[in-house]
Structures are given as C-alpha cells and as structure tokens.
Amino acid sequence: MRLPSVLSIAGSDSSGGAGIQADIKAAISNGVYAMSAVTALTAQNTMGVTSIHEVPPEFLAEEIDAVFDDIRPDAVKVGMVASPPLIRVIAAKLFMHNAPHIVVDPVIVAASGSRLLSEDAADVLAAELFPLAEVITPNLPELFVLDRIAGGSPESMEEYNVPEARIAAAQRVMSRFGSAVLAKGGHAAGRSDDVLVTKENVEVFPGERIQTSNTHGTGCTLSTAVASNLAKGLNLSEAVRRAKAYVAGALAAGLDMGHGSGPLHHGFALQSEFTGAPDA
C-alpha cells in the first residue's frame, strides 16, 4: 500500500496550532502521508511568539534531499521561511528535484498585522519561489504587499473588500511571477469568498463567515489541504474547493484550546474506535 505524500517545508509551532504541526494534522485528515523539512523552531502558544531559532541553510538542504532521495513527495507545501538564504536553498532544491505541485503560502504578514518578512526577503520569496509554484495562497494583507511588488499601487488593504479589486491584484501578481493565485478572503469585510486566478480562468469560491476567534493556523491548514488534494490527483479548482470546505468544517467544529487565538480542530472528521474515549 502506498499513500500520496506531501512534504511541508515550514516552521515548527511548539503549541501545535500552526506551522509543521498543523500541516501534518491537515495532511493526515486529508488522506495523505505527511513529511517535513523544518525551517525554524519557534517558542509560541495561542497568545504569541516569544522566540524563533532558524535552522542553518545547509541543514535545511539536507532535510529536503533526505525526503526526495527516499519517499518522493507528490506535492510540496512551503510555509514560513524568514530569511533570503533559506528561501534560496528551498528554491534551488525544489528546482533540482523537479518537485511537483508546489503550493507556496507566502507568510509575510501576521494575523495581527505585524510584518514577518523584511522587504528584501519578500522580494526574494517572490522572485525565487513563486515562479516554481503551481499556486500561491496570500491572505489580503499579503496580497497588498505582493501587489505592490508586482507593480500595482493600492493605497490600503480595504480596497480589496471589492471582489473586482482582489481579482485585478491577483492577476497582476500572476502575470508578474507566473503562478496561479488564490487570494483568500478571510480579512475582507463581509463574506469570506476566496478568488482563484489562473492563466485560463477566474473562479470565486463563496464562503460564509464563521464566527470564531480560534483561527490560529488557518492559512497553514488551507495551503496544506490544497497540496494534499493536488497530491491525490485533483485539479487545482477541485483541490481548492475541497480544501476550503475542510477548513470551514475545522473552524465550525468549535475547538477551544489555550488562552488566546486557538487552533482549528484539524481532526474534526476523523472518527474511529481509536479517537473516542476508552471504555471504562
């Protein structure tokens, strides 16, 4: 028996809600085998990040090689990677291994609005990794940054509350860097519709807003679910549709962990004799 497999290249979240930990949970919940190459260790919980320790670029290269040399992934998700040397290593290794179905979650801006990548690092991310990607998955603050890199001139993120503006921005980013763009609508006023722009099509994925403050790791989870569906052979449109439905279910499940913005319930749909309480 062989399962489709996904490699997550991202940072570790010690509280388990985002990063590598969220990616592994999401991959398992979407029926694929999960592997990882860790870009950084973080000390964090639902209330914030207290420390980040990046791995050396040479070690990250060895992690990626070790995966491809044994269990070649059917898709790759790239998440948090904060420095240009690590970005360049990832791009070089994915190109060398001819990695399939690359999904890049451009972790540039935190949910709080804080900038996580310097301008130089964001430029390197866009120039080195985006051209290798099948799709990138920016939230609206990240789309704002990328639109400016791509030559757009938005004055504020609020402009993207209008779906036509999101589509136009995603088209500029796609034209500049070559990858499809899934512009996520979670930060928009009103409905949380996502927009997928490819070279052939523009598609809107409607989404009702789920009232919860426990959204930690939503972006990581969505991008990994998309990669998992691509690994299973679905086309990009169907991969996005199923991933969005999965994330909506994980949010609606109402998990409440920690004292801050808690995680999703990644395993909300996993039910078996092993997931319930043991018999007395």
Disulfide bonds with the S-S distance in Angstrom:
none
